[in-house]
Amino acid sequence: MREKKILWVIIFNLVIIVLEILFGLVSNSFALITDALHNIGDVIAVVITYLALRLSAQQATFRKSFGFLRAEMMAGFVNTLFLFLTMFYMIYESVFRLITPEVVEPLYMIVVGTVATVANGLSAYVLNTLGVSSCLHEHKEAGYRHHHHEDANIRSAYLHMLADALISVGVVVAGILIYFFNIYAIDALLTILFSVYILFHSYPLLKKSFSSLMDFNSSEIEEEEIAAIIGSDSRIEGYGNLKIYQPSSKENVISLCLSFKDDTISLRELEEISMEIKEKLRDIGFTKIHIETVSIKEK
């Protein structure tokens, strides 16, 4: 049921995007077109949410050992990079419009902007109710962590749509000001403001998705936090080769090597220590541990 509702949100907003671009061209309004381009990015965010729900049940295979784990970050990087290039172009064109303002048909801005506000508002409401229902459901299921991640995913899409609704309100206000006061430069000014806001809002995702694809150590996890957990066991001499991957916004993978002072420690004890460390790091991410003793290091 949730997937079906999200699919309707996607279709509904695609129709709004087409209308905004069409009437933006007809009315000569860059503000409408900018809003439409931003909506494209946010619709893709909702598509990612939809795909995440659909693909989460699929198991990894020999060929696809990580499944579709990186699909979210790949789509986020490509989408955000395209959005950046588009916004820079819109700013470039809008600067010329500020110098030599062009006539804009405000009625189209008011009507289409109002429709977009209602559409985005309804979409945000639907996504918010889905997030709440996931929250209630997660306390009834054993797989708490899985449902929590889904809720965070839907919550993100909800915030995207809420931001779209607010931007659409700005388009309506601009149309009203142009209609009553003939201040055509406000369309270009609003486009620049929207573009700067979108660039500022999108940069963290661009940085995060790029870092994920490059396998940079996650900036959201401090090494001191992991060191404190490992140092709590006196049998461990230290750790090394620490790597923290973030293949998706909901997953962290920690890989490290543990060294022990006593090279006569039993395999059972090594296994128990490893399991204890993994359990302590469970809330941070999935942990892979390699074992190293004094005799191995000397070789």
NUNU-676702 format. One record per residue (C-alpha): residue in one letter; chain; residue number from 1; x, y, z. Coordinates in Angstrom, 3 decimals, decimal comma. Layout:
REM residues N
<r res="a" chain="A" n="NUM" c1="X" c2="Y" c3="Z"/>
...
//
This chain:
REM residues 299
<r res="m" chain="A" n="1" c1="0,000" c2="0,000" c3="0,000"/>
<r res="r" chain="A" n="2" c1="2,826" c2="2,410" c3="0,849"/>
<r res="e" chain="A" n="3" c1="4,579" c2="1,764" c3="-2,460"/>
<r res="k" chain="A" n="4" c1="1,335" c2="2,436" c3="-4,345"/>
<r res="k" chain="A" n="5" c1="0,772" c2="5,774" c3="-2,592"/>
<r res="i" chain="A" n="6" c1="4,351" c2="6,871" c3="-3,257"/>
<r res="l" chain="A" n="7" c1="3,936" c2="5,896" c3="-6,930"/>
<r res="w" chain="A" n="8" c1="0,869" c2="8,161" c3="-7,159"/>
<r res="v" chain="A" n="9" c1="2,869" c2="10,992" c3="-5,573"/>
<r res="i" chain="A" n="10" c1="5,518" c2="10,558" c3="-8,289"/>
<r res="i" chain="A" n="11" c1="2,975" c2="10,560" c3="-11,137"/>
<r res="f" chain="A" n="12" c1="1,094" c2="13,531" c3="-9,674"/>
<r res="n" chain="A" n="13" c1="4,258" c2="15,613" c3="-9,373"/>
<r res="l" chain="A" n="14" c1="5,493" c2="14,694" c3="-12,861"/>
<r res="v" chain="A" n="15" c1="2,274" c2="16,199" c3="-14,243"/>
<r res="i" chain="A" n="16" c1="2,927" c2="19,383" c3="-12,226"/>
<r res="i" chain="A" n="17" c1="6,499" c2="19,578" c3="-13,567"/>
<r res="v" chain="A" n="18" c1="5,282" c2="19,382" c3="-17,166"/>
<r res="l" chain="A" n="19" c1="2,697" c2="22,106" c3="-16,482"/>
<r res="e" chain="A" n="20" c1="5,258" c2="24,382" c3="-14,807"/>
<r res="i" chain="A" n="21" c1="7,749" c2="24,059" c3="-17,664"/>
<r res="l" chain="A" n="22" c1="5,041" c2="24,515" c3="-20,317"/>
<r res="f" chain="A" n="23" c1="3,426" c2="27,569" c3="-18,728"/>
<r res="g" chain="A" n="24" c1="6,833" c2="28,899" c3="-17,636"/>
<r res="l" chain="A" n="25" c1="7,801" c2="29,064" c3="-21,304"/>
<r res="v" chain="A" n="26" c1="4,428" c2="30,522" c3="-22,311"/>
<r res="s" chain="A" n="27" c1="4,492" c2="33,186" c3="-19,566"/>
<r res="n" chain="A" n="28" c1="8,243" c2="33,843" c3="-19,939"/>
<r res="s" chain="A" n="29" c1="8,676" c2="33,143" c3="-16,212"/>
<r res="f" chain="A" n="30" c1="12,062" c2="31,805" c3="-15,104"/>
<r res="a" chain="A" n="31" c1="10,726" c2="31,399" c3="-11,566"/>
<r res="l" chain="A" n="32" c1="8,219" c2="28,763" c3="-12,720"/>
<r res="i" chain="A" n="33" c1="10,874" c2="26,934" c3="-14,742"/>
<r res="t" chain="A" n="34" c1="13,316" c2="27,017" c3="-11,821"/>
<r res="d" chain="A" n="35" c1="10,640" c2="25,602" c3="-9,532"/>
<r res="a" chain="A" n="36" c1="9,970" c2="22,851" c3="-12,084"/>
<r res="l" chain="A" n="37" c1="13,667" c2="21,952" c3="-12,327"/>
<r res="h" chain="A" n="38" c1="13,901" c2="21,787" c3="-8,552"/>
<r res="n" chain="A" n="39" c1="10,795" c2="19,583" c3="-8,509"/>
<r res="i" chain="A" n="40" c1="12,520" c2="17,200" c3="-10,920"/>
<r res="g" chain="A" n="41" c1="15,293" c2="16,702" c3="-8,392"/>
<r res="d" chain="A" n="42" c1="12,835" c2="16,129" c3="-5,580"/>
<r res="v" chain="A" n="43" c1="10,735" c2="13,710" c3="-7,647"/>
<r res="i" chain="A" n="44" c1="13,913" c2="11,704" c3="-8,225"/>
<r res="a" chain="A" n="45" c1="14,391" c2="11,707" c3="-4,436"/>
<r res="v" chain="A" n="46" c1="10,898" c2="10,234" c3="-4,080"/>
<r res="v" chain="A" n="47" c1="11,684" c2="7,714" c3="-6,845"/>
<r res="i" chain="A" n="48" c1="14,733" c2="6,637" c3="-4,832"/>
<r res="t" chain="A" n="49" c1="12,464" c2="6,188" c3="-1,818"/>
<r res="y" chain="A" n="50" c1="10,090" c2="4,082" c3="-3,932"/>
<r res="l" chain="A" n="51" c1="12,923" c2="1,961" c3="-5,348"/>
<r res="a" chain="A" n="52" c1="14,416" c2="1,508" c3="-1,887"/>
<r res="l" chain="A" n="53" c1="11,145" c2="0,062" c3="-0,645"/>
<r res="r" chain="A" n="54" c1="10,834" c2="-2,186" c3="-3,701"/>
<r res="l" chain="A" n="55" c1="14,445" c2="-3,393" c3="-3,772"/>
<r res="s" chain="A" n="56" c1="14,931" c2="-3,792" c3="-0,026"/>
<r res="a" chain="A" n="57" c1="13,369" c2="-7,260" c3="-0,168"/>
<r res="q" chain="A" n="58" c1="15,740" c2="-8,467" c3="-2,904"/>
<r res="q" chain="A" n="59" c1="18,627" c2="-10,642" c3="-1,757"/>
<r res="a" chain="A" n="60" c1="22,231" c2="-10,149" c3="-2,825"/>
<r res="t" chain="A" n="61" c1="23,591" c2="-12,584" c3="-5,407"/>
<r res="f" chain="A" n="62" c1="27,046" c2="-13,878" c3="-6,322"/>
<r res="r" chain="A" n="63" c1="27,297" c2="-11,329" c3="-9,153"/>
<r res="k" chain="A" n="64" c1="25,629" c2="-8,554" c3="-7,167"/>
<r res="s" chain="A" n="65" c1="27,245" c2="-9,187" c3="-3,788"/>
<r res="f" chain="A" n="66" c1="26,094" c2="-5,814" c3="-2,418"/>
<r res="g" chain="A" n="67" c1="22,755" c2="-5,849" c3="-4,217"/>
<r res="f" chain="A" n="68" c1="21,551" c2="-2,343" c3="-5,087"/>
<r res="l" chain="A" n="69" c1="23,084" c2="-0,737" c3="-2,009"/>
<r res="r" chain="A" n="70" c1="24,927" c2="2,022" c3="-3,930"/>
<r res="a" chain="A" n="71" c1="22,033" c2="2,877" c3="-6,258"/>
<r res="e" chain="A" n="72" c1="20,822" c2="5,611" c3="-3,893"/>
<r res="m" chain="A" n="73" c1="24,184" c2="7,403" c3="-3,767"/>
<r res="m" chain="A" n="74" c1="24,784" c2="7,008" c3="-7,498"/>
<r res="a" chain="A" n="75" c1="21,385" c2="8,513" c3="-8,335"/>
<r res="g" chain="A" n="76" c1="21,881" c2="11,240" c3="-5,730"/>
<r res="f" chain="A" n="77" c1="25,257" c2="12,277" c3="-7,169"/>
<r res="v" chain="A" n="78" c1="24,127" c2="12,351" c3="-10,812"/>
<r res="n" chain="A" n="79" c1="20,902" c2="14,145" c3="-9,955"/>
<r res="t" chain="A" n="80" c1="22,572" c2="16,752" c3="-7,736"/>
<r res="l" chain="A" n="81" c1="25,378" c2="17,404" c3="-10,235"/>
<r res="f" chain="A" n="82" c1="22,782" c2="17,999" c3="-12,968"/>
<r res="l" chain="A" n="83" c1="20,867" c2="20,282" c3="-10,614"/>
<r res="f" chain="A" n="84" c1="24,021" c2="22,314" c3="-9,872"/>
<r res="l" chain="A" n="85" c1="24,783" c2="22,884" c3="-13,550"/>
<r res="t" chain="A" n="86" c1="21,163" c2="23,843" c3="-14,225"/>
<r res="m" chain="A" n="87" c1="20,987" c2="26,315" c3="-11,324"/>
<r res="f" chain="A" n="88" c1="24,217" c2="28,028" c3="-12,374"/>
<r res="y" chain="A" n="89" c1="22,764" c2="28,473" c3="-15,860"/>
<r res="m" chain="A" n="90" c1="19,519" c2="29,886" c3="-14,438"/>
<r res="i" chain="A" n="91" c1="21,495" c2="32,397" c3="-12,355"/>
<r res="y" chain="A" n="92" c1="23,517" c2="33,378" c3="-15,430"/>
<r res="e" chain="A" n="93" c1="20,384" c2="34,031" c3="-17,476"/>
<r res="s" chain="A" n="94" c1="18,607" c2="35,803" c3="-14,617"/>
<r res="v" chain="A" n="95" c1="21,419" c2="38,332" c3="-14,183"/>
<r res="f" chain="A" n="96" c1="20,805" c2="39,527" c3="-17,747"/>
<r res="r" chain="A" n="97" c1="17,070" c2="39,708" c3="-17,025"/>
<r res="l" chain="A" n="98" c1="17,755" c2="41,951" c3="-14,049"/>
<r res="i" chain="A" n="99" c1="19,685" c2="44,328" c3="-16,300"/>
<r res="t" chain="A" n="100" c1="17,077" c2="44,228" c3="-19,083"/>
<r res="p" chain="A" n="101" c1="13,769" c2="42,964" c3="-17,577"/>
<r res="e" chain="A" n="102" c1="11,393" c2="41,139" c3="-19,923"/>
<r res="v" chain="A" n="103" c1="7,607" c2="41,112" c3="-19,780"/>
<r res="v" chain="A" n="104" c1="6,198" c2="38,231" c3="-17,732"/>
<r res="e" chain="A" n="105" c1="2,580" c2="37,042" c3="-17,756"/>
<r res="p" chain="A" n="106" c1="1,720" c2="36,943" c3="-14,026"/>
<r res="l" chain="A" n="107" c1="-1,641" c2="35,130" c3="-14,302"/>
<r res="y" chain="A" n="108" c1="0,065" c2="31,922" c3="-15,403"/>
<r res="m" chain="A" n="109" c1="2,475" c2="32,228" c3="-12,474"/>
<r res="i" chain="A" n="110" c1="-0,394" c2="32,685" c3="-10,010"/>
<r res="v" chain="A" n="111" c1="-2,578" c2="29,866" c3="-11,350"/>
<r res="v" chain="A" n="112" c1="0,155" c2="27,250" c3="-11,977"/>
<r res="g" chain="A" n="113" c1="1,982" c2="28,245" c3="-8,781"/>
<r res="t" chain="A" n="114" c1="-1,216" c2="27,721" c3="-6,793"/>
<r res="v" chain="A" n="115" c1="-1,776" c2="24,299" c3="-8,373"/>
<r res="a" chain="A" n="116" c1="1,858" c2="23,362" c3="-7,639"/>
<r res="t" chain="A" n="117" c1="1,492" c2="24,535" c3="-4,019"/>
<r res="v" chain="A" n="118" c1="-1,594" c2="22,350" c3="-3,526"/>
<r res="a" chain="A" n="119" c1="0,044" c2="19,371" c3="-5,286"/>
<r res="n" chain="A" n="120" c1="3,269" c2="19,597" c3="-3,295"/>
<r res="g" chain="A" n="121" c1="1,337" c2="20,177" c3="-0,086"/>
<r res="l" chain="A" n="122" c1="-0,806" c2="17,077" c3="-0,638"/>
<r res="s" chain="A" n="123" c1="2,271" c2="15,040" c3="-1,570"/>
<r res="a" chain="A" n="124" c1="4,029" c2="16,165" c3="1,612"/>
<r res="y" chain="A" n="125" c1="0,935" c2="15,233" c3="3,649"/>
<r res="v" chain="A" n="126" c1="0,747" c2="11,745" c3="2,115"/>
<r res="l" chain="A" n="127" c1="4,457" c2="11,100" c3="2,671"/>
<r res="n" chain="A" n="128" c1="4,238" c2="12,383" c3="6,240"/>
<r res="t" chain="A" n="129" c1="1,345" c2="10,017" c3="7,044"/>
<r res="l" chain="A" n="130" c1="3,357" c2="7,141" c3="5,559"/>
<r res="g" chain="A" n="131" c1="6,306" c2="8,049" c3="7,774"/>
<r res="v" chain="A" n="132" c1="4,090" c2="8,132" c3="10,861"/>
<r res="s" chain="A" n="133" c1="2,549" c2="4,752" c3="10,007"/>
<r res="s" chain="A" n="134" c1="6,047" c2="3,281" c3="9,597"/>
<r res="c" chain="A" n="135" c1="6,973" c2="4,658" c3="13,025"/>
<r res="l" chain="A" n="136" c1="3,956" c2="2,963" c3="14,615"/>
<r res="h" chain="A" n="137" c1="4,640" c2="-0,261" c3="12,734"/>
<r res="e" chain="A" n="138" c1="8,298" c2="-0,482" c3="13,745"/>
<r res="h" chain="A" n="139" c1="7,406" c2="-0,958" c3="17,409"/>
<r res="k" chain="A" n="140" c1="5,266" c2="-3,987" c3="16,537"/>
<r res="e" chain="A" n="141" c1="7,862" c2="-5,762" c3="14,429"/>
<r res="a" chain="A" n="142" c1="11,017" c2="-7,556" c3="15,468"/>
<r res="g" chain="A" n="143" c1="13,001" c2="-5,911" c3="12,663"/>
<r res="y" chain="A" n="144" c1="13,070" c2="-2,481" c3="14,289"/>
<r res="r" chain="A" n="145" c1="16,167" c2="-1,195" c3="12,558"/>
<r res="h" chain="A" n="146" c1="14,888" c2="-1,982" c3="9,075"/>
<r res="h" chain="A" n="147" c1="11,618" c2="-0,116" c3="9,601"/>
<r res="h" chain="A" n="148" c1="13,440" c2="2,793" c3="11,196"/>
<r res="h" chain="A" n="149" c1="15,534" c2="3,177" c3="8,048"/>
<r res="e" chain="A" n="150" c1="12,462" c2="3,125" c3="5,842"/>
<r res="d" chain="A" n="151" c1="10,876" c2="5,805" c3="8,006"/>
<r res="a" chain="A" n="152" c1="13,970" c2="8,015" c3="7,652"/>
<r res="n" chain="A" n="153" c1="13,865" c2="7,503" c3="3,876"/>
<r res="i" chain="A" n="154" c1="10,209" c2="8,558" c3="3,656"/>
<r res="r" chain="A" n="155" c1="10,856" c2="11,440" c3="6,038"/>
<r res="s" chain="A" n="156" c1="13,538" c2="12,790" c3="3,715"/>
<r res="a" chain="A" n="157" c1="11,160" c2="12,674" c3="0,728"/>
<r res="y" chain="A" n="158" c1="8,509" c2="14,447" c3="2,834"/>
<r res="l" chain="A" n="159" c1="10,891" c2="17,316" c3="3,626"/>
<r res="h" chain="A" n="160" c1="11,733" c2="17,655" c3="-0,090"/>
<r res="m" chain="A" n="161" c1="8,060" c2="18,039" c3="-0,978"/>
<r res="l" chain="A" n="162" c1="7,442" c2="20,471" c3="1,873"/>
<r res="a" chain="A" n="163" c1="10,279" c2="22,684" c3="0,590"/>
<r res="d" chain="A" n="164" c1="8,750" c2="22,526" c3="-2,913"/>
<r res="a" chain="A" n="165" c1="5,413" c2="23,714" c3="-1,531"/>
<r res="l" chain="A" n="166" c1="7,079" c2="26,732" c3="0,094"/>
<r res="i" chain="A" n="167" c1="8,920" c2="27,633" c3="-3,125"/>
<r res="s" chain="A" n="168" c1="5,645" c2="27,404" c3="-5,062"/>
<r res="v" chain="A" n="169" c1="4,122" c2="29,852" c3="-2,582"/>
<r res="g" chain="A" n="170" c1="6,966" c2="32,215" c3="-3,473"/>
<r res="v" chain="A" n="171" c1="6,085" c2="31,913" c3="-7,166"/>
<r res="v" chain="A" n="172" c1="2,460" c2="32,842" c3="-6,409"/>
<r res="v" chain="A" n="173" c1="3,532" c2="35,865" c3="-4,343"/>
<r res="a" chain="A" n="174" c1="5,850" c2="37,008" c3="-7,140"/>
<r res="g" chain="A" n="175" c1="3,029" c2="36,650" c3="-9,679"/>
<r res="i" chain="A" n="176" c1="0,723" c2="38,775" c3="-7,514"/>
<r res="l" chain="A" n="177" c1="3,370" c2="41,519" c3="-7,150"/>
<r res="i" chain="A" n="178" c1="3,979" c2="41,556" c3="-10,910"/>
<r res="y" chain="A" n="179" c1="0,234" c2="41,644" c3="-11,608"/>
<r res="f" chain="A" n="180" c1="-0,446" c2="44,664" c3="-9,376"/>
<r res="f" chain="A" n="181" c1="2,833" c2="46,594" c3="-9,613"/>
<r res="n" chain="A" n="182" c1="4,372" c2="45,470" c3="-12,961"/>
<r res="i" chain="A" n="183" c1="7,735" c2="44,786" c3="-11,307"/>
<r res="y" chain="A" n="184" c1="8,970" c2="42,295" c3="-13,905"/>
<r res="a" chain="A" n="185" c1="12,489" c2="42,156" c3="-12,457"/>
<r res="i" chain="A" n="186" c1="11,103" c2="40,294" c3="-9,458"/>
<r res="d" chain="A" n="187" c1="10,833" c2="37,126" c3="-11,571"/>
<r res="a" chain="A" n="188" c1="14,581" c2="37,163" c3="-12,250"/>
<r res="l" chain="A" n="189" c1="15,336" c2="38,112" c3="-8,642"/>
<r res="l" chain="A" n="190" c1="13,184" c2="35,270" c3="-7,343"/>
<r res="t" chain="A" n="191" c1="14,902" c2="32,856" c3="-9,737"/>
<r res="i" chain="A" n="192" c1="18,309" c2="33,831" c3="-8,353"/>
<r res="l" chain="A" n="193" c1="17,091" c2="33,462" c3="-4,760"/>
<r res="f" chain="A" n="194" c1="15,560" c2="30,046" c3="-5,510"/>
<r res="s" chain="A" n="195" c1="18,721" c2="28,908" c3="-7,296"/>
<r res="v" chain="A" n="196" c1="21,011" c2="29,968" c3="-4,452"/>
<r res="y" chain="A" n="197" c1="18,718" c2="28,269" c3="-1,946"/>
<r res="i" chain="A" n="198" c1="18,678" c2="25,062" c3="-4,015"/>
<r res="l" chain="A" n="199" c1="22,494" c2="25,104" c3="-4,396"/>
<r res="f" chain="A" n="200" c1="22,933" c2="25,603" c3="-0,661"/>
<r res="h" chain="A" n="201" c1="20,358" c2="22,919" c3="0,109"/>
<r res="s" chain="A" n="202" c1="21,826" c2="20,398" c3="-2,377"/>
<r res="y" chain="A" n="203" c1="25,547" c2="20,762" c3="-1,631"/>
<r res="p" chain="A" n="204" c1="25,559" c2="18,401" c3="1,396"/>
<r res="l" chain="A" n="205" c1="24,011" c2="15,629" c3="-0,734"/>
<r res="l" chain="A" n="206" c1="26,531" c2="16,226" c3="-3,551"/>
<r res="k" chain="A" n="207" c1="29,414" c2="16,018" c3="-1,069"/>
<r res="k" chain="A" n="208" c1="27,991" c2="13,000" c3="0,746"/>
<r res="s" chain="A" n="209" c1="27,203" c2="11,006" c3="-2,415"/>
<r res="f" chain="A" n="210" c1="30,627" c2="11,791" c3="-3,943"/>
<r res="s" chain="A" n="211" c1="32,380" c2="10,704" c3="-0,735"/>
<r res="s" chain="A" n="212" c1="30,362" c2="7,485" c3="-0,713"/>
<r res="l" chain="A" n="213" c1="31,195" c2="6,629" c3="-4,333"/>
<r res="m" chain="A" n="214" c1="34,894" c2="7,356" c3="-3,652"/>
<r res="d" chain="A" n="215" c1="34,809" c2="5,202" c3="-0,490"/>
<r res="f" chain="A" n="216" c1="36,049" c2="8,034" c3="1,712"/>
<r res="n" chain="A" n="217" c1="35,879" c2="7,362" c3="5,436"/>
<r res="s" chain="A" n="218" c1="32,532" c2="8,596" c3="6,731"/>
<r res="s" chain="A" n="219" c1="32,685" c2="12,081" c3="8,283"/>
<r res="e" chain="A" n="220" c1="29,677" c2="11,235" c3="10,455"/>
<r res="i" chain="A" n="221" c1="31,664" c2="8,814" c3="12,627"/>
<r res="e" chain="A" n="222" c1="34,590" c2="9,893" c3="14,795"/>
<r res="e" chain="A" n="223" c1="37,564" c2="7,555" c3="15,182"/>
<r res="e" chain="A" n="224" c1="37,730" c2="8,398" c3="18,914"/>
<r res="e" chain="A" n="225" c1="34,300" c2="6,812" c3="19,370"/>
<r res="i" chain="A" n="226" c1="35,480" c2="3,499" c3="17,915"/>
<r res="a" chain="A" n="227" c1="38,829" c2="3,688" c3="19,748"/>
<r res="a" chain="A" n="228" c1="37,019" c2="4,089" c3="23,088"/>
<r res="i" chain="A" n="229" c1="34,908" c2="0,972" c3="22,441"/>
<r res="i" chain="A" n="230" c1="37,932" c2="-1,113" c3="21,431"/>
<r res="g" chain="A" n="231" c1="40,051" c2="0,224" c3="24,300"/>
<r res="s" chain="A" n="232" c1="37,475" c2="-0,929" c3="26,848"/>
<r res="d" chain="A" n="233" c1="38,802" c2="-4,502" c3="26,483"/>
<r res="s" chain="A" n="234" c1="42,215" c2="-4,885" c3="28,175"/>
<r res="r" chain="A" n="235" c1="43,058" c2="-7,993" c3="26,137"/>
<r res="i" chain="A" n="236" c1="43,237" c2="-5,941" c3="22,929"/>
<r res="e" chain="A" n="237" c1="46,594" c2="-4,294" c3="22,249"/>
<r res="g" chain="A" n="238" c1="45,276" c2="-1,954" c3="19,565"/>
<r res="y" chain="A" n="239" c1="43,706" c2="-1,681" c3="16,149"/>
<r res="g" chain="A" n="240" c1="44,737" c2="-0,681" c3="12,636"/>
<r res="n" chain="A" n="241" c1="43,671" c2="-0,376" c3="8,996"/>
<r res="l" chain="A" n="242" c1="40,403" c2="1,246" c3="10,067"/>
<r res="k" chain="A" n="243" c1="38,025" c2="1,922" c3="7,173"/>
<r res="i" chain="A" n="244" c1="34,483" c2="3,261" c3="7,444"/>
<r res="y" chain="A" n="245" c1="32,442" c2="2,996" c3="4,257"/>
<r res="q" chain="A" n="246" c1="29,013" c2="4,527" c3="3,722"/>
<r res="p" chain="A" n="247" c1="27,528" c2="2,778" c3="0,664"/>
<r res="s" chain="A" n="248" c1="24,099" c2="4,324" c3="1,344"/>
<r res="s" chain="A" n="249" c1="22,628" c2="6,971" c3="3,611"/>
<r res="k" chain="A" n="250" c1="21,323" c2="4,210" c3="5,878"/>
<r res="e" chain="A" n="251" c1="24,302" c2="1,852" c3="6,012"/>
<r res="n" chain="A" n="252" c1="27,814" c2="2,050" c3="7,463"/>
<r res="v" chain="A" n="253" c1="30,439" c2="-0,650" c3="7,041"/>
<r res="i" chain="A" n="254" c1="33,384" c2="-0,700" c3="9,450"/>
<r res="s" chain="A" n="255" c1="36,504" c2="-2,725" c3="8,688"/>
<r res="l" chain="A" n="256" c1="39,447" c2="-2,949" c3="11,089"/>
<r res="c" chain="A" n="257" c1="42,245" c2="-5,176" c3="12,317"/>
<r res="l" chain="A" n="258" c1="42,566" c2="-6,040" c3="16,028"/>
<r res="s" chain="A" n="259" c1="45,924" c2="-6,934" c3="17,560"/>
<r res="f" chain="A" n="260" c1="46,337" c2="-8,881" c3="20,817"/>
<r res="k" chain="A" n="261" c1="49,151" c2="-8,918" c3="23,347"/>
<r res="d" chain="A" n="262" c1="48,854" c2="-12,643" c3="24,049"/>
<r res="d" chain="A" n="263" c1="49,622" c2="-14,887" c3="21,072"/>
<r res="t" chain="A" n="264" c1="48,432" c2="-17,976" c3="22,975"/>
<r res="i" chain="A" n="265" c1="44,847" c2="-16,730" c3="23,179"/>
<r res="s" chain="A" n="266" c1="42,366" c2="-19,408" c3="22,125"/>
<r res="l" chain="A" n="267" c1="40,237" c2="-19,260" c3="19,007"/>
<r res="r" chain="A" n="268" c1="37,092" c2="-19,383" c3="21,163"/>
<r res="e" chain="A" n="269" c1="38,240" c2="-16,333" c3="23,129"/>
<r res="l" chain="A" n="270" c1="39,156" c2="-14,474" c3="19,921"/>
<r res="e" chain="A" n="271" c1="35,680" c2="-15,190" c3="18,599"/>
<r res="e" chain="A" n="272" c1="34,044" c2="-14,004" c3="21,831"/>
<r res="i" chain="A" n="273" c1="36,039" c2="-10,759" c3="21,832"/>
<r res="s" chain="A" n="274" c1="35,207" c2="-10,108" c3="18,185"/>
<r res="m" chain="A" n="275" c1="31,507" c2="-10,724" c3="18,797"/>
<r res="e" chain="A" n="276" c1="31,536" c2="-8,357" c3="21,785"/>
<r res="i" chain="A" n="277" c1="33,179" c2="-5,580" c3="19,736"/>
<r res="k" chain="A" n="278" c1="30,740" c2="-6,110" c3="16,861"/>
<r res="e" chain="A" n="279" c1="27,797" c2="-5,907" c3="19,247"/>
<r res="k" chain="A" n="280" c1="29,108" c2="-2,648" c3="20,742"/>
<r res="l" chain="A" n="281" c1="29,599" c2="-1,190" c3="17,241"/>
<r res="r" chain="A" n="282" c1="26,229" c2="-2,467" c3="16,020"/>
<r res="d" chain="A" n="283" c1="24,501" c2="0,916" c3="16,314"/>
<r res="i" chain="A" n="284" c1="27,310" c2="2,539" c3="14,286"/>
<r res="g" chain="A" n="285" c1="27,415" c2="0,043" c3="11,438"/>
<r res="f" chain="A" n="286" c1="28,129" c2="-3,469" c3="10,185"/>
<r res="t" chain="A" n="287" c1="31,621" c2="-4,465" c3="11,358"/>
<r res="k" chain="A" n="288" c1="34,232" c2="-6,727" c3="9,772"/>
<r res="i" chain="A" n="289" c1="37,134" c2="-7,658" c3="12,076"/>
<r res="h" chain="A" n="290" c1="40,504" c2="-9,163" c3="11,165"/>
<r res="i" chain="A" n="291" c1="42,633" c2="-10,745" c3="13,872"/>
<r res="e" chain="A" n="292" c1="46,363" c2="-10,171" c3="14,452"/>
<r res="t" chain="A" n="293" c1="48,524" c2="-11,573" c3="17,274"/>
<r res="v" chain="A" n="294" c1="52,097" c2="-10,838" c3="18,307"/>
<r res="s" chain="A" n="295" c1="53,449" c2="-13,875" c3="16,450"/>
<r res="i" chain="A" n="296" c1="51,694" c2="-12,822" c3="13,222"/>
<r res="k" chain="A" n="297" c1="53,031" c2="-9,258" c3="13,498"/>
<r res="e" chain="A" n="298" c1="56,606" c2="-10,491" c3="13,977"/>
<r res="k" chain="A" n="299" c1="56,408" c2="-12,337" c3="10,656"/>
//
